[in-house]
Amino acid sequence: MAVNKNKIYFEFGNLTDTGRIKEHNKNASIDFKINNGHGFVVCKGIDGKEGGGAIASKIAVNSIKQYFVNKNFTDISKALTNAIIFANYEIYNQAQKNFKYNEMGTSIVIVIFVKDKIYYAYVGNSRLYVLRNNNLQRLTKDHTIVQNLIDKGEIAENETKNHPDKNQLLNTLGLKKEVKFGICKQAIKIENEDLILLCSDGLTNMMNDDEILEIIKDKNTSVKHKALNLINQANSNGGEDNTTVQLIRFFDSSSQQHIELDENNKFSKKSYTKYIVGVIITIVLVLSGYFIYDNLFSNKNESQITSMLKTNNNNKLLVSNINTKTKKNPVSIVTTKTSEKKIIKKNDETKKKSEPFRLTYNLQKGDNFYRLGIRFNLTVSELEEINSIKAIHLRAHQKVIIPLTAVHTIKNGETLSTLSTKYNIKQSLIIKANRLTNDKNLKVGKKLYIPLHK
């Protein structure tokens, strides 16, 4: 069933991760609104003589966005061709200005979504898949030595995983003045419940197509969680490289969970109407609350208020300094029973003790919410919630909050066993949080992170 041209909907998930081996993430991704549609890009940076992979991928995504935003194109395929040529020039030109960046480049896969069609182009081994009716189809062909061998029939597809040249690229964006690239021969018409996957080779080197299909075909999982599940599985399988994933789910108006866009990629009249109605309801509720408050309190003199307070508190409150002739003087309320103060204080202390210790942690090289979650016995969503930031928006050396049971200072004679008993937590969790190997690391005075017990 084709998506209604006048009602275009999509759900989007975007995630990148450094992986378990690499120290830095050289990938880049972006999505952006264009006239009548949306653009999606994933890049995997490749170092030059002394680095520059991250720079190349960043230049690429920004160049593609710059080319498409706020412009109208009648021929999207031609626009994609020109956009790639433009991005290639920008990277190559930057590399010529600094010797250490010579030969830097990037793989790239681009999807342009206009009305009910997608157009795509690619360079290198970043891939594009479409999932339709539980059938996963790859739309791109890797520009690699191994793919050439497969095309010639010299090796089989299942022999590529351990092939020594599996990552040797034949085409790279930004490496030379001119670039060879792949582009769709014709646009693909989107159908209801199509799922589009853009990804770097950090995913496809760690997972085969069947593993990818098993994760993304689950209709009860949002695309954001599917993206996270793909990243987690790639890391579980080795996490040898940076991994970047973009998932886009398209669907028609029969679904209630959607982002509704019109042909200009703006909120439709239906969504706008809902927004206006919501604002009106909010205003009415606020005015109603003010009216009730004004009628209940503003027309009563302070003697009436005093009477109400005395009655409601069973004479436990002593009211003083009241001038019944004027409303300008404040009403002073003093608690007469000290026992009530003690109870309140005791409750505050109990509440304070039950709250977790909050560690201010500076992100180190390679840190992300996924890795911190494994280390400190937390989930990515818990870390995102407590820090009010999405995992994909983290920056190097950023300060984040890590909830802990305690930060314990080692005393003479203490072991992992005694700490495990004291805090009712497994030794393995203490070891993981502090990156320990054994009890010999427990020197007196050393501070240990005690993760939350779940």
C-alpha positions in Angstrom: 0.0 0.0 0.0 1.6 3.3 -1.1 1.8 6.2 1.3 -0.7 8.9 0.5 1.2 11.7 -1.2 -0.6 14.3 0.8 0.1 12.6 4.1 3.7 11.6 4.6 4.9 10.2 7.8 8.2 8.8 9.1 9.8 7.8 12.4 13.6 8.3 12.7 16.3 6.8 14.8 20.0 7.9 14.6 22.9 6.5 16.7 26.7 6.4 16.6 29.1 4.6 18.9 32.9 4.4 19.2 33.0 0.6 19.6 35.1 -1.5 21.9 38.5 -1.2 20.2 38.9 2.3 18.7 39.7 5.4 20.9 38.0 8.0 18.7 34.8 8.1 16.6 35.6 9.2 13.1 32.1 8.7 11.8 29.5 11.4 11.1 25.8 11.5 10.4 23.2 14.1 9.8 19.6 14.6 8.8 18.1 17.8 7.5 14.8 19.2 6.1 14.7 20.1 2.5 12.0 21.6 0.3 9.3 18.9 0.0 11.2 16.3 1.9 14.2 15.2 4.1 17.8 14.2 3.7 19.8 11.5 5.6 23.6 11.0 5.5 26.0 8.5 7.1 29.8 8.8 6.7 32.8 6.7 7.9 36.0 8.8 8.0 39.3 7.5 6.8 42.6 9.0 8.1 45.2 10.7 5.9 48.9 10.6 6.5 48.5 11.7 10.2 44.8 11.7 10.8 41.9 13.7 9.6 39.2 11.0 9.2 36.8 12.7 11.6 37.4 16.0 9.7 36.7 14.4 6.4 33.4 12.8 7.5 32.3 16.1 9.1 33.0 18.1 6.0 31.1 15.5 3.9 27.9 15.7 5.9 27.9 19.4 6.2 28.6 19.8 2.4 25.7 17.6 1.5 23.4 19.6 3.8 24.7 22.9 2.5 24.0 21.8 -1.1 20.4 20.7 -0.6 18.9 23.0 2.1 16.7 25.9 0.9 16.9 24.9 -2.8 14.5 23.5 -5.3 15.5 20.7 -7.6 13.5 19.2 -10.5 16.1 16.4 -11.0 17.0 14.9 -7.7 19.5 12.3 -9.2 21.4 15.1 -10.9 21.4 17.1 -7.7 22.8 14.1 -5.8 25.6 13.8 -8.4 26.5 17.5 -8.0 26.3 17.3 -4.2 28.8 14.4 -4.1 31.1 16.3 -6.5 30.9 19.4 -4.2 31.6 17.4 -1.0 34.5 15.6 -2.7 36.0 19.0 -3.7 35.6 20.4 -0.2 37.4 17.5 1.5 40.2 17.3 -1.2 40.7 21.1 -1.0 41.0 21.0 2.8 43.6 18.1 2.6 45.8 20.1 0.2 46.0 22.9 2.7 47.6 20.7 5.4 50.1 18.0 4.6 49.1 15.8 7.6 45.6 15.5 6.2 46.7 14.4 2.7 44.8 11.3 1.6 42.1 11.7 4.2 38.6 10.7 2.9 35.3 9.1 3.8 32.8 6.6 2.8 29.3 8.0 2.4 25.7 7.0 1.8 23.0 9.5 1.1 19.2 9.2 1.0 17.0 12.1 -0.2 13.3 11.6 0.6 10.9 13.7 -1.6 7.1 13.2 -1.5 6.7 9.4 -1.7 10.1 8.5 -3.2 13.7 8.0 -2.1 16.8 8.7 -4.1 20.3 7.6 -3.0 24.0 7.7 -3.8 27.1 6.3 -2.2 30.9 6.0 -2.2 32.9 3.3 -0.4 31.4 0.7 1.9 28.8 2.5 3.9 25.5 0.8 3.0 21.8 1.3 2.4 19.2 -1.4 3.0 15.4 -1.5 2.6 13.2 -3.8 4.7 9.9 -4.5 3.0 7.5 -7.4 3.9 10.2 -8.9 6.2 12.6 -9.1 3.2 15.9 -7.2 3.7 17.4 -6.0 0.4 20.8 -4.2 0.0 20.6 -1.3 -2.4 24.3 -0.4 -2.5 27.3 -2.4 -3.6 30.6 -2.0 -1.7 33.4 -0.3 -3.5 36.0 -2.7 -2.2 38.5 -5.2 -3.5 36.6 -8.1 -1.9 33.3 -7.0 -3.7 35.2 -7.1 -7.0 36.3 -10.6 -6.2 32.7 -11.6 -5.5 31.5 -10.1 -8.8 34.2 -12.0 -10.7 33.1 -15.2 -8.9 36.6 -15.8 -7.4 35.3 -15.9 -3.8 31.8 -16.5 -2.2 29.9 -14.0 -0.1 30.5 -16.0 3.1 34.3 -15.9 2.6 34.5 -12.2 2.9 34.4 -11.9 6.8 38.0 -13.1 7.3 39.4 -11.9 4.0 42.6 -9.8 4.5 41.4 -7.2 2.0 37.8 -6.9 3.3 38.3 -3.2 4.2 40.4 -2.1 1.2 38.4 0.5 -0.6 38.5 1.2 -4.3 36.6 4.5 -4.2 36.8 7.1 -1.4 35.2 10.5 -1.2 37.8 13.3 -1.0 40.9 11.2 -1.8 41.3 12.5 -5.4 40.1 15.5 -7.4 37.6 13.2 -9.2 35.5 10.6 -7.5 33.6 7.5 -8.7 30.3 6.8 -7.0 27.2 4.8 -7.2 23.7 6.3 -7.7 20.2 4.9 -8.0 19.1 4.5 -11.6 15.6 5.4 -10.7 13.8 6.5 -7.5 12.3 3.9 -5.2 8.6 4.4 -4.4 8.0 4.1 -0.7 5.4 1.7 0.6 3.6 1.5 3.9 5.8 0.2 6.7 9.0 0.3 4.6 12.1 0.6 6.8 15.3 2.2 5.4 18.7 1.5 7.1 21.8 3.6 6.5 25.0 2.3 8.2 28.7 2.3 8.3 30.8 -0.8 7.9 31.3 -0.9 11.7 27.9 -2.6 11.7 28.2 -4.8 8.6 31.6 -6.1 9.5 30.3 -7.3 12.9 26.8 -8.5 11.8 25.6 -10.3 8.7 22.3 -9.5 6.9 20.4 -12.2 8.7 21.4 -10.8 12.1 20.4 -7.3 11.1 17.1 -8.5 9.8 16.3 -10.3 13.0 16.6 -7.1 15.0 14.9 -4.6 12.7 11.9 -6.6 11.7 10.4 -6.5 15.2 7.3 -4.4 14.8 6.8 -3.9 18.5 10.1 -1.9 18.8 10.6 1.8 17.9 13.3 2.6 15.4 15.3 4.4 18.1 15.5 1.2 20.1 16.2 -0.9 17.0 19.1 1.4 16.3 20.4 0.9 19.9 19.9 -2.8 19.6 22.0 -2.9 16.4 24.8 -0.9 18.1 24.7 -3.2 21.1 24.8 -6.3 19.0 27.7 -5.0 16.9 29.7 -4.3 20.1 28.8 -7.7 21.6 30.1 -9.3 18.4 33.5 -7.5 18.9 32.9 -3.8 18.3 36.1 -3.6 16.3 35.2 -0.2 14.7 33.0 2.9 15.0 29.4 2.1 14.2 26.8 4.5 12.9 23.2 3.7 12.2 20.2 5.6 10.8 16.8 4.0 10.6 13.7 5.5 8.9 10.3 3.9 9.1 7.7 5.2 6.7 3.9 4.6 7.2 0.5 5.9 6.2 -2.2 7.7 8.2 -3.7 4.5 9.6 -1.0 4.5 12.3 -1.5 6.7 15.4 2.1 6.9 16.3 3.7 9.2 13.8 5.4 12.4 12.9 3.1 14.2 10.4 4.6 16.3 7.7 3.1 18.0 4.7 4.8 18.4 1.3 7.0 21.2 2.6 8.2 19.0 5.4 6.3 21.2 8.0 3.5 20.4 10.4 0.3 19.8 8.5 -2.9 21.7 9.2 -4.1 18.8 11.2 -1.1 18.9 13.6 -1.3 22.7 13.7 -4.9 22.6 14.7 -4.1 20.2 17.5 -1.4 22.5 18.7 -3.8 25.6 18.7 -6.5 23.6 20.5 -3.9 22.5 23.1 -2.9 26.1 23.7 -6.5 27.3 24.1 -7.3 24.5 26.6 -4.2 25.4 28.6 -5.2 29.1 28.7 -8.8 28.2 29.9 -7.4 26.0 32.6 -5.1 28.7 33.9 -7.8 31.4 33.9 -10.2 28.9 35.6 -7.6 28.3 38.3 -7.1 32.0 38.9 -10.9 32.6 39.1 -11.3 29.9 41.7 -8.4 31.1 43.7 -9.6 34.7 43.6 -13.1 33.8 44.8 -11.9 31.5 47.6 -9.2 33.8 49.1 -9.3 37.3 47.8 -12.7 38.2 49.3 -12.0 36.8 52.7 -10.4 39.1 55.4 -7.5 37.9 57.4 -9.7 37.1 60.4 -11.5 34.5 58.3 -8.3 33.0 57.1 -7.1 32.8 60.7 -10.2 31.0 61.7 -9.9 28.5 58.8 -6.2 27.8 59.7 -7.0 27.3 63.4 -9.9 25.0 62.6 -8.1 22.9 60.0 -5.0 22.4 62.2 -6.9 21.6 65.4 -5.4 24.6 67.2 -1.9 23.3 66.6 -0.9 26.5 64.8 -0.5 29.8 66.6 -1.3 32.8 64.4 0.1 36.2 65.4 0.7 39.7 64.1 -2.7 39.9 62.3 -4.3 43.2 61.5 -7.9 42.6 60.5 -8.4 46.1 59.2 -5.9 45.8 56.3 -4.7 43.0 54.0 -1.2 44.5 53.6 0.2 43.0 56.8 1.4 39.3 56.4 0.1 36.4 58.3 2.8 34.8 60.5 2.5 31.1 61.2 4.6 29.5 64.0 4.7 25.8 64.8 4.3 25.3 68.5 5.2 21.6 68.9 8.9 20.9 68.6 8.2 17.2 68.2 6.8 17.9 64.8 10.0 19.6 63.7 12.0 16.6 64.8 9.8 14.3 62.8 10.1 16.4 59.7 13.9 16.5 60.1 14.1 12.8 60.7 12.0 12.2 57.5 14.3 14.5 55.5 17.4 12.5 56.7 15.7 9.2 55.8 14.9 10.5 52.4 18.5 11.8 52.0 20.0 8.4 52.9 17.8 6.6 50.3 18.9 8.8 47.5 21.8 7.5 45.4 25.2 9.2 45.5 25.8 11.4 42.4 29.2 11.2 41.0 30.3 14.0 38.6 32.3 12.2 35.9 34.4 13.6 33.2 34.1 11.7 29.9 37.3 10.0 28.9 38.5 8.9 25.4 36.1 6.3 24.1 33.5 6.9 26.8 29.8 6.9 25.9 26.6 6.0 27.8 26.6 2.5 26.5 30.1 1.8 28.0 29.4 3.7 31.2 26.2 1.7 31.6 28.0 -1.6 31.4 30.7 -0.3 33.8 28.3 1.1 36.4 25.4 -1.3 36.1 23.1 1.2 34.5 21.1 1.5 31.2 21.6 4.0 28.5 18.0 5.4 29.1 18.8 5.9 32.8 21.9 7.8 32.0 20.1 9.9 29.4 17.3 10.7 31.9 19.5 11.7 34.8 21.7 13.9 32.6 18.8 15.3 30.5 20.8 14.6 27.3 20.6 12.0 24.5 23.6 9.7 24.1 24.2 10.9 20.6 24.7 14.5 21.8 27.6 13.7 24.2 30.9 15.6 23.6 34.5 14.7 24.5 35.5 15.7 28.1 31.9 16.5 29.0 30.8 16.2 32.6 28.0 13.8 33.3 26.3 12.5 36.4 26.7 8.8 37.4 24.3 7.6 40.2 26.2 5.3 42.7 25.5 3.6 46.0 28.6 5.3 47.4 32.2 6.2 46.9 34.0 4.1 49.5 37.5 4.8 50.9 39.4 1.5 51.6 40.3 0.8 55.3 42.8 -1.6 56.6 41.8 -5.2 56.3 38.9 -4.6 53.8 38.5 -6.9 50.9 36.1 -7.2 47.9 34.3 -9.8 49.9 33.7 -7.6 52.9 32.6 -4.7 50.6 30.3 -7.0 48.8 28.6 -7.9 52.1 28.6 -4.4 53.4 26.8 -2.9 50.4 24.9 -6.0 49.5 26.3 -6.0 45.9 28.1 -8.6 43.8 31.9 -8.4 43.8 31.9 -8.6 40.0 30.0 -5.3 39.8 32.5 -3.6 42.1 35.4 -5.0 40.0 33.8 -3.8 36.7 33.0 -0.3 38.1 36.6 0.2 39.2 38.3 -1.8 36.5 40.0 -4.0 39.1 41.7 -7.4 38.7 41.9 -8.7 42.3 42.1 -7.8 46.0 45.7 -6.7 45.6 44.5 -3.5 44.1 42.7 -2.6 47.3 45.3 -0.3 48.9 44.3 1.6 52.1 43.0 5.0 51.2 42.0 4.1 47.7 38.5 5.2 46.7 36.2 2.7 45.1 33.0 3.3 43.2 30.1 1.2 44.6 27.5 0.9 41.8 23.8 0.7 42.4 22.3 -2.6 43.4 19.4 -3.7 41.2 
